Amino acid sequence: MLFTGNFDPSKLVPDMKLSKSLLAFSFVGIAGAAFLFGNATSFFGGNNTPDPQKDAEIMRTVLDGLQRMHFQPKTLDDKFSKDLYRTYLEDLDGGKRFFTQEDIKAFEPFEELLDDQANAGTFTFFDVTVQRTEAALTKTQGWYREILGQKMDFSTNESVDMDGKKVKWPKNDAELRRRWEQMLKYEVLTRVIDEEDKQNKPDFKGEKKSFDTLEKESRAKVLDVYDKWYKRLQKMDRSRRMEMYLGSFTGIFDPHTGYYSPKEKEAFDIQMSGKLEGIGARLQSDGEKTTVTEIVPGGPAWKQGELQAKDVVVKVAQENEDYIDIMGWEIDDVVSKIRGKKGTSVRLTIQKPDGSTKEITIVRDVVIMEEGFAKSLILQADSQSDKIGYIYLPKFYADFTPQGETSCYEDVKKEVAKLKAENVSGIVLDLRNNGGGSLRDVVKMSGLFIESGPIVQVKSRNRRPDIMNDTDRDVEWGGPMVVMVNGGSASASEILAAALQDYKRALIVGSTSTYGKGTVQRFLNLDQLSGSESTKPLGEMKLTVQKFYRITGKTTQLEGVKPDIVLPDFYNLVDKGEGENEFALNSTTIDGVDFGQSAYILPDISTLRAASDKRVSADATFKKINENAVRLRKLKDERMYPLNADKFRTWSKKQDEESAQYEDMFKPISGFNVINLTADMSYIQVDTSRIARNEDWIKERQKDVQLFEAVRIINDMIRIDGVTKK
């Protein structure tokens, strides 16, 4: 999720003649996928009536953008059609719980025609799937209500396969209904056995219920879950399903190319920048009530002071307009009414926990979601060790509006300055589970730790690589440094880790490899490719327009960054990362460039690795992590579950016993000191919620054995080369 500015789309391919405003920014990161049976909102206005003109214009602009701008465009042929056909059906019904082979037979004539339909701007296949989907929802809703309305028999010797990728499409309705019976029995039985386990614990208080009573109550709970799910599904109209079809279509080009409605793009921008315009309250919905879960410190609601956590929002009104009752609304729809432009007001009717109601007015403003930003701590392996600075960076965020209110580069630079003021002897930069972000910011951030030089090579289609350089010769931190990564560290995280590893500037520590995404994306507003005003808005498309390479010429695409020191991790034995995506771009290399730095050169890595390996091998927690990694690898392949109550109890007990060995394995580490910076205390203490979040954060860090080992590694670096504070 990584943007950069100053992008000239005319340089992508020789014949491109598009306005620079088409593509605002570029980014490198991982974005979540959306599927048909999800929870999203249509941007076409809730219309189920096909609009052939608009449909055709959307597809025309999508194809135009893909063919002209994508790094590696595909030919629309029968192979493409087959890939789209298969992928779209998997997205529609990956669990194989809605369609039968009879439905598939109705789809099969289109298997090699989807490329032709795309070129013609027609959607016959899509319309057939919409009709079949709606029929499947009506049919299966009747089934689950009927099945859950009757007592279930758990004495039979049967099992259920829950892996949708492995099972075949049911032959007919009878076989599909039987699958529903088995899936629902599994969900009910799981709840029954869980409740039995709670009742059998020594500290259980209350009336113990019989199996039959628990079975009846569990069926009611499952019914409620499915009714709420189907309520969301049945609200989805043709236009929302069209968004999902276009998402499957663009995803054939590569896993990071996708189609976004205006609402989805707005959500992406909020996640990217860490800011929004609204009231500063977190909400959740149970399908009926919308409840406030948290007030954002410093936000408009916090300043106004009347809205509190646990309040239920009953009605919403804009400025002087009439109130709208929002009971039963989906959370996306509620949020769309409460958010709004800075300076405008929203009126809320809220119900307090005591049942009283109140009307309040809140003036909207910019809300900064600070929990997603960089923050730091002081760490000591023991009271005698050097003070080590710790910077946590959850993503490479950036605000590309003219106001430019958020920048991870600026924030990390400030954190480094604060740590230097605390006289730390080394810095740990934690990029674990950092999925990426701003390309501009990662280049500038990497430059905080070297004098100047190339950071990454970025290559567009049919063009020579562009070398992105740090041009600022200032070194903000010139001392020992560790960068922590894991399998969730992607894109921008991999750029920084790779650059500092190639420069021998920082030691990379973590799981066996990072994610392995070596591509750059940018957004294209499809309206700017269309001359038809009557069909707008058409949405936006995120395109993979470039690949990036290490300064050595090697790639992180599929390969990832291999740490200098590998630490035990729960997922070290589980296949993960970019290579798991079917349509990932291939791994290639280019020529390297000259580079060098003298701010700090790592001491002998083999010595550091040997010392770390010795500590890790003797550590009981790391041993358990390795054992659990083996267990998780085994569980990933498990897909058959018993539906006989006795056999399920035995199976469940075994799973619980195995899992129990790894519960509470992370304890506060003796002697590991984790404290806040002096400069941060006034900010933390301004609000009780900030204080609570900070306390929880420190407690989690005190249990983090990987972080503890990273601190000990830096202590080794300091001891080996006698480095003093920089």
Residue pairs with C-beta under 8 A, 6 or more apart in sequence:
1 27
1 29
1 30
1 31
1 268
1 271
1 272
1 395
1 396
1 435
1 436
1 437
1 491
2 26
2 27
2 28
2 29
2 396
2 436
2 437
2 438
2 439
2 441
2 442
2 491
2 492
2 520
2 521
3 24
3 25
3 26
3 27
3 272
3 398
3 400
3 437
3 438
3 439
3 440
3 522
4 25
4 26
4 27
4 438
4 439
4 440
4 443
5 24
5 25
5 400
5 440
7 20
7 23
7 24
7 25
7 26
7 522
8 20
9 16
9 18
9 19
9 20
9 22
9 23
9 69
10 16
10 17
10 18
10 20
11 460
11 463
12 68
12 69
12 460
12 461
12 463
12 545
13 68
13 69
13 461
13 462
14 462
16 68
16 69
18 68
18 528
18 529
19 528
21 528
22 524
22 525
22 528
22 529
23 69
23 522
23 523
23 524
23 545
24 400
24 522
24 523
25 400
25 438
25 522
25 523
26 439
26 520
26 521
26 522
26 545
26 546
27 272
27 436
27 437
27 438
27 439
27 491
27 520
27 521
27 522
28 436
28 437
28 439
28 442
28 490
28 491
28 492
28 495
28 517
28 519
28 520
28 521
28 548
29 395
29 396
29 435
29 436
29 437
29 490
29 491
29 492
29 517
29 521
30 256
30 435
30 436
30 490
30 491
30 515
30 517
31 256
31 258
31 268
31 542
33 247
33 251
33 255
33 258
34 40
34 243
34 244
34 247
34 264
35 91
35 92
35 94
35 244
36 91
36 92
36 133
36 236
36 241
36 244
37 92
37 93
37 233
38 244
39 232
39 330
39 331
39 332
40 236
40 240
40 243
40 261
40 263
40 264
40 332
41 240
41 261
41 263
41 330
41 332
41 333
41 336
42 236
42 237
42 239
42 240
42 243
42 261
43 239
43 243
43 261
43 262
43 263
43 537
43 539
44 54
44 237
44 239
44 240
44 242
45 239
46 237
46 239
47 237
47 238
47 239
48 237
48 238
48 239
49 238
50 123
50 127
50 238
51 535
52 121
52 122
53 532
53 534
53 535
54 535
54 538
55 121
55 122
55 123
55 242
56 120
56 121
56 122
57 121
57 530
57 532
57 535
57 538
58 242
58 246
58 526
58 535
58 538
58 539
59 118
59 121
59 123
59 246
60 121
60 530
61 526
61 529
61 530
61 538
62 246
62 249
62 250
62 259
62 526
62 541
63 76
63 118
63 119
64 529
65 524
65 526
65 529
65 541
65 543
66 73
66 74
66 250
66 253
66 257
66 541
66 543
67 73
69 524
69 543
69 545
70 253
70 254
70 257
70 461
70 543
70 544
70 545
71 254
71 460
71 461
71 519
71 544
71 545
71 546
71 547
71 585
72 253
72 254
72 461
72 544
72 585
73 253
73 461
74 80
74 252
74 253
76 115
76 118
76 119
77 115
78 112
78 115
80 114
80 115
80 252
81 111
81 112
81 113
81 114
81 115
81 116
82 111
82 112
83 252
83 583
84 114
84 115
84 248
84 249
84 252
85 107
85 110
85 111
85 114
85 125
87 248
87 251
87 252
87 582
88 129
88 245
88 248
88 249
89 99
89 104
89 107
89 129
91 244
91 247
91 248
92 98
92 99
92 129
92 133
92 244
93 99
93 136
93 164
94 164
94 165
95 164
96 164
96 167
96 168
96 169
96 170
96 179
97 140
97 164
97 176
97 179
97 180
97 183
98 133
98 136
98 137
98 140
99 132
99 136
99 169
100 169
100 170
100 171
100 172
100 173
100 175
100 176
101 168
101 169
101 170
101 171
101 172
102 172
102 173
103 132
103 136
103 169
104 169
106 128
106 132
107 125
107 128
107 129
107 132
110 117
110 124
110 125
110 128
113 125
114 125
117 123
117 124
117 125
118 249
123 242
123 245
126 241
126 242
126 245
129 241
129 245
130 238
130 241
133 241
137 230
137 233
137 234
139 173
140 176
140 180
141 226
141 230
143 177
143 180
144 180
144 184
144 223
144 226
145 223
147 180
147 181
147 184
148 184
148 188
148 219
148 220
148 222
148 223
148 226
149 219
149 223
151 212
151 215
151 216
152 184
152 185
152 188
152 189
152 215
152 219
154 185
154 189
154 215
154 643
154 644
154 645
154 648
155 644
155 645
156 643
156 644
157 644
157 647
158 182
158 642
158 643
158 644
159 640
159 641
159 642
159 643
160 179
160 182
160 183
160 185
160 186
160 640
160 641
160 643
161 167
161 639
161 640
162 183
162 186
162 639
162 640
162 641
163 639
166 639
167 179
170 176
170 178
170 179
182 643
184 222
185 643
186 641
186 643
187 222
188 215
188 218
188 219
188 222
189 218
189 643
189 645
189 648
191 214
191 218
191 221
191 222
192 211
192 214
192 215
192 218
192 645
193 645
193 648
193 649
193 652
195 209
195 214
195 217
195 218
196 211
196 214
196 649
197 652
197 656
198 204
199 208
199 209
209 217
211 645
228 286
228 287
231 287
232 287
232 330
235 330
243 259
243 261
243 264
243 539
246 259
246 539
247 258
247 259
249 259
250 257
250 258
250 259
250 541
251 257
251 258
251 583
252 583
253 544
253 583
254 519
254 544
254 581
254 583
254 584
254 585
255 578
255 581
255 582
255 583
255 584
256 517
256 519
256 521
256 542
256 544
257 521
257 541
257 542
257 543
257 544
258 541
258 542
259 539
259 540
259 541
259 542
260 268
260 523
260 539
260 540
260 541
260 542
261 539
262 537
262 539
262 540
263 332
263 336
265 523
265 539
265 540
270 276
270 369
271 372
271 395
272 397
272 398
272 437
272 438
273 397
273 398
273 399
273 400
273 401
273 405
273 406
274 368
274 369
274 370
274 372
274 373
274 397
274 399
274 406
275 366
275 367
275 368
275 369
275 399
275 405
275 406
276 339
276 366
276 367
276 369
277 339
277 340
277 341
277 342
277 364
277 365
277 366
277 367
278 300
278 335
278 338
278 339
278 340
278 364
278 367
279 299
279 300
279 301
279 307
279 338
279 339
279 346
279 362
279 364
279 367
280 295
280 296
280 298
280 299
280 300
280 301
280 302
280 365
280 367
281 292
281 294
281 295
281 296
281 299
281 301
281 307
281 338
282 292
282 293
282 294
282 295
282 296
283 290
283 291
283 292
283 293
283 313
283 331
283 334
283 335
283 338
284 290
284 291
284 293
284 331
285 291
285 329
285 330
285 331
285 334
287 328
287 330
288 327
288 328
289 312
289 327
290 312
290 313
290 326
290 329
290 331
290 334
291 310
291 311
291 312
291 313
292 307
292 308
292 309
292 310
292 311
292 312
292 313
292 350
293 309
294 309
294 689
295 301
295 302
295 307
295 308
295 309
295 689
296 302
296 367
296 368
296 369
296 370
297 370
297 686
297 687
297 689
297 690
298 368
298 370
298 686
298 687
299 365
299 367
299 368
300 362
300 363
300 364
300 365
300 367
301 307
301 362
302 687
304 360
304 361
304 362
304 363
306 358
306 360
307 348
307 350
307 360
307 362
308 352
310 353
311 350
311 351
311 352
311 353
312 350
312 351
313 326
313 334
313 338
313 348
313 349
313 350
314 325
314 326
314 327
314 349
314 350
314 351
314 357
315 323
315 324
315 325
315 326
315 348
315 349
316 323
316 324
316 326
316 334
316 337
316 338
316 346
316 347
316 348
316 349
317 323
317 324
317 346
317 347
317 348
318 337
318 340
318 344
318 346
318 347
319 344
319 345
319 346
319 347
323 347
323 349
324 337
326 333
326 334
326 337
337 346
338 346
338 348
339 364
340 346
340 364
341 364
342 364
342 365
342 366
343 363
343 364
343 365
344 363
344 364
345 361
345 362
345 363
345 364
346 361
346 362
346 364
347 359
347 360
347 361
348 359
348 360
348 361
348 362
349 357
349 358
349 359
350 357
350 358
350 359
350 360
351 357
352 358
366 405
368 405
368 406
371 693
372 394
372 395
372 397
373 394
373 397
373 406
373 408
373 411
374 391
374 392
374 393
374 408
374 411
374 412
374 415
375 391
375 392
375 415
375 680
376 389
376 390
376 391
376 392
376 415
376 418
376 419
376 677
376 680
377 389
377 390
377 392
377 674
377 675
377 676
377 677
377 698
377 701
378 387
378 388
378 389
378 390
378 419
378 422
378 424
378 673
378 674
378 675
378 676
378 677
379 387
379 388
379 389
379 390
379 428
379 672
379 673
379 674
379 701
379 707
379 711
380 386
380 387
380 388
380 672
380 673
380 711
381 388
381 671
381 672
381 708
381 711
381 712
381 715
382 671
382 672
382 673
383 671
383 673
385 711
385 715
386 424
386 425
386 426
386 714
386 715
386 718
387 422
387 423
387 424
387 425
388 424
388 425
388 426
388 427
388 428
388 711
388 714
388 715
389 415
389 416
389 419
389 422
389 424
389 426
389 427
389 428
390 427
390 428
390 430
390 701
390 707
391 412
391 415
391 416
391 419
391 427
391 428
391 429
391 430
392 430
393 408
393 412
393 429
393 430
393 431
393 434
394 433
394 434
395 408
395 434
395 435
395 436
395 437
396 408
396 434
396 436
396 437
396 438
396 441
396 442
396 445
396 492
396 493
397 406
397 407
397 408
397 437
397 438
397 441
398 406
398 407
398 408
398 409
398 437
398 438
398 440
398 441
399 405
399 406
399 407
407 438
407 441
408 437
408 438
408 441
408 445
409 438
409 440
409 441
409 442
409 444
409 445
409 448
412 429
412 445
412 448
413 445
413 448
413 476
416 427
416 448
416 476
416 477
417 476
418 677
418 679
418 680
419 427
419 477
419 677
420 476
420 477
420 725
420 726
421 679
422 677
422 678
423 725
424 479
424 725
425 479
425 480
425 714
425 718
425 723
425 724
425 725
426 479
426 480
426 481
426 482
426 714
426 715
426 717
426 718
426 723
427 477
427 479
427 480
427 481
427 482
427 714
428 481
428 482
428 483
428 484
428 707
428 710
428 711
428 714
429 481
429 482
429 483
429 484
429 496
429 506
430 484
430 707
431 483
431 484
431 485
431 489
431 493
431 496
431 497
432 484
432 485
432 486
432 488
432 489
432 510
432 706
433 486
433 488
433 489
434 488
434 489
434 490
434 492
434 493
435 488
435 489
435 490
435 491
435 493
435 515
436 490
436 491
436 492
436 493
436 494
436 517
437 491
437 492
438 492
439 458
439 468
439 492
439 495
439 520
439 548
441 492
442 455
442 456
442 492
442 493
442 495
442 496
443 455
443 456
443 468
443 469
443 470
443 495
444 470
444 472
445 496
446 455
446 470
446 495
446 496
446 499
446 500
447 455
447 470
447 471
447 472
448 475
448 476
448 477
449 475
449 476
449 477
449 478
449 481
449 500
449 505
449 506
449 599
449 600
450 470
450 475
450 500
450 503
450 505
450 597
450 599
451 473
451 475
451 597
451 598
451 599
452 469
452 470
452 471
452 472
452 473
453 469
453 470
453 503
453 551
453 595
453 596
453 597
454 467
454 468
454 469
454 470
454 551
454 593
454 594
454 595
455 468
455 469
455 470
455 495
455 499
455 551
456 468
456 495
456 498
456 499
456 548
456 549
456 550
456 551
457 465
457 466
457 467
457 468
457 548
457 549
457 550
457 551
457 553
457 590
457 593
458 465
458 466
458 468
458 520
458 546
458 547
458 548
458 549
459 465
459 466
459 546
459 547
459 548
459 549
459 590
460 466
460 545
460 546
461 545
461 546
465 549
465 590
467 551
467 593
475 599
477 726
478 599
478 600
478 726
479 600
479 723
479 725
479 726
480 600
480 714
480 717
480 718
480 723
481 500
481 505
481 506
481 507
481 600
481 714
482 506
482 507
482 508
482 509
482 710
482 713
482 714
483 496
483 497
483 500
483 501
483 506
483 507
483 508
483 509
484 509
484 510
484 706
484 707
484 710
485 493
485 494
485 497
485 508
485 509
485 510
485 511
485 514
485 561
485 563
486 510
486 511
486 514
486 569
486 571
487 511
487 512
487 513
487 514
487 515
487 569
487 571
487 576
487 577
488 515
489 497
489 510
489 514
489 515
489 561
490 514
490 515
490 516
490 517
490 578
491 515
491 517
491 518
491 519
493 514
493 515
494 514
494 515
494 516
494 517
494 518
494 556
494 560
494 561
495 548
495 556
497 508
497 514
497 561
498 550
498 551
498 556
498 561
499 505
499 550
499 551
500 506
500 508
501 508
501 561
501 564
502 550
502 551
502 552
502 595
503 595
503 596
503 597
504 601
504 602
505 597
505 599
505 600
505 601
505 602
506 602
507 564
507 565
507 602
507 605
507 608
507 713
507 717
508 561
508 562
508 563
508 564
508 565
509 563
509 564
509 565
509 567
509 706
509 709
509 710
509 713
510 563
510 566
510 567
510 569
510 706
511 563
511 566
511 567
511 569
511 571
511 572
512 562
512 563
512 566
512 569
512 572
513 559
513 560
513 561
513 562
513 563
513 577
514 556
514 560
514 561
514 577
515 560
515 576
515 577
515 578
516 556
516 557
516 558
516 559
516 560
516 577
516 578
516 579
517 556
517 557
517 577
517 578
518 547
518 548
518 549
518 555
518 556
518 557
518 558
518 559
518 578
518 585
518 587
519 544
519 546
519 547
519 548
519 557
519 585
520 544
520 545
520 546
520 547
520 548
521 542
521 543
521 544
521 545
522 542
522 543
522 545
523 540
523 541
523 542
523 543
524 540
524 541
524 542
524 543
525 540
526 538
526 539
526 540
526 541
527 536
527 537
527 538
530 536
530 538
544 585
547 555
547 557
547 585
547 588
548 556
549 555
549 589
549 590
550 556
550 592
551 592
551 593
551 595
552 592
553 589
553 590
553 591
553 592
553 593
554 589
554 592
555 587
555 588
555 589
557 578
557 584
557 585
557 586
557 587
557 588
558 577
558 578
558 579
558 584
558 586
558 587
559 587
560 577
560 578
564 605
564 608
564 609
565 605
565 608
565 609
565 612
565 613
565 713
566 572
567 612
567 616
567 622
567 706
567 709
568 616
568 622
568 623
568 625
568 626
568 629
569 625
569 629
569 706
570 625
570 628
570 629
570 632
571 629
571 632
572 626
572 629
573 629
573 630
573 632
573 633
574 629
574 632
574 633
574 636
578 584
600 723
600 726
602 608
602 717
603 717
603 720
603 721
604 720
607 716
607 720
608 713
608 716
608 717
608 720
611 713
611 716
612 709
612 712
612 713
612 716
615 709
615 712
616 622
616 709
619 705
619 709
621 665
621 666
621 667
621 705
622 705
622 709
624 661
624 662
624 665
625 665
625 705
627 661
627 662
628 662
628 665
631 658
631 662
641 648
641 651
642 648
642 651
666 703
666 704
666 705
667 703
668 699
668 702
668 703
669 702
669 703
669 705
669 708
672 702
672 708
672 711
674 698
674 701
674 702
675 698
676 684
676 694
676 698
683 690
684 690
684 691
684 694
685 691
701 707
717 723
